[in-house]
Amino acid sequence: MLIGSYDQWREHKRHVLEEENPEIDCEECSGRGHFYELCNCCGGEKEEMCVVCDGAGTIRYLESPQPRLGSAVFGEKAYFQEVIADLKKWCAYTGDDFLELAAPFVGEFRRNW
């Protein structure tokens, strides 16, 4: 079984995200749709709607002012977890030994990261 490199996987993920343009949590308000701020005059809290997502808490990936390219989406950990999940599915389908297929990948992954 051939396993794509991290760089190939990352480029594929980026392409899929741009193609599908899914809804993601707004980075500005962390998906809440609003902010709580201290009022300057009375010191109490006031709620303000997020202007980036218009209070929805989510926006389309390509509409984001700063598209997330962070480790949660494109990181080595996400790559490793996805490859291991794919190997499990492959072995369940083919009856191949999971440890025999995963060991070279895990060993190489540990050496390179």
C-alpha positions in Angstrom: 0.0 0.0 0.0 1.3 3.4 -0.9 1.0 6.2 1.6 1.2 9.8 0.4 3.8 12.1 1.9 2.8 14.8 4.3 3.3 17.5 1.6 1.1 15.7 -0.8 -1.6 15.2 1.9 -1.4 18.9 2.9 -1.8 20.1 -0.6 -4.7 17.8 -1.2 -6.4 19.0 2.0 -6.0 22.6 1.0 -7.4 21.9 -2.4 -10.4 20.1 -0.9 -11.1 22.9 1.5 -11.0 25.5 -1.3 -13.1 23.3 -3.5 -15.8 22.5 -1.0 -15.7 25.8 0.9 -17.2 24.4 4.1 -18.5 26.5 7.0 -16.0 26.9 9.7 -16.1 28.7 13.1 -15.4 32.4 12.8 -11.9 33.2 14.0 -12.9 36.6 15.1 -15.5 35.5 17.7 -14.3 31.9 18.2 -17.7 30.7 16.8 -19.8 32.4 19.4 -21.3 35.1 17.1 -20.8 37.8 19.6 -18.3 39.5 22.0 -18.6 40.5 25.6 -16.9 43.7 26.4 -16.7 45.9 29.4 -18.7 49.1 29.1 -16.4 52.2 29.4 -19.0 54.3 31.2 -20.5 51.8 33.8 -18.0 49.0 33.9 -20.7 46.4 33.2 -20.6 43.8 30.4 -22.1 44.6 27.0 -22.7 42.1 24.2 -21.8 43.1 20.7 -22.5 41.1 17.5 -19.5 39.9 15.5 -19.3 41.9 12.3 -17.2 39.3 10.5 -19.9 36.5 10.7 -22.9 38.8 11.3 -23.7 36.9 14.6 -23.9 33.5 13.0 -20.7 32.2 14.5 -19.7 30.5 11.3 -18.4 31.7 7.9 -17.4 30.0 4.7 -13.7 29.0 4.5 -12.9 31.3 1.6 -14.7 34.2 3.1 -12.5 34.2 6.2 -10.3 37.2 6.5 -7.5 34.9 7.7 -8.2 31.3 6.5 -7.1 28.8 9.0 -4.1 26.9 7.9 -3.1 25.8 11.4 -2.1 22.6 12.9 -5.7 21.5 13.6 -6.4 21.3 9.9 -3.0 20.7 8.2 -0.7 19.6 11.0 1.5 16.6 11.3 -0.8 15.2 14.0 -3.9 15.4 11.7 -1.9 13.7 8.9 -0.8 10.9 11.2 -4.3 10.3 12.6 -5.8 10.3 9.1 -3.2 7.8 7.7 -3.7 5.5 10.7 -7.5 5.6 10.3 -7.1 4.8 6.6 -4.8 1.9 7.3 -7.3 0.5 9.8 -10.0 0.7 7.2 -7.8 -0.9 4.6 -6.8 -3.8 6.9 -10.4 -4.4 7.9 -11.3 -4.6 4.2 -8.4 -6.7 3.0 -7.7 -8.7 6.1 -4.0 -7.5 6.1 -2.2 -7.3 9.4 -2.5 -3.7 10.6 0.7 -3.8 12.6 2.7 -5.1 9.7 1.5 -2.2 7.5 1.5 0.5 10.1 5.0 -0.2 11.6 7.1 1.2 8.7 4.9 4.3 8.5 5.0 4.9 12.3 8.8 4.3 12.4 9.5 6.7 9.5 7.1 9.3 11.0 8.9 9.2 14.3 12.3 9.6 12.7 11.2 12.6 10.5 9.1 14.5 13.0 
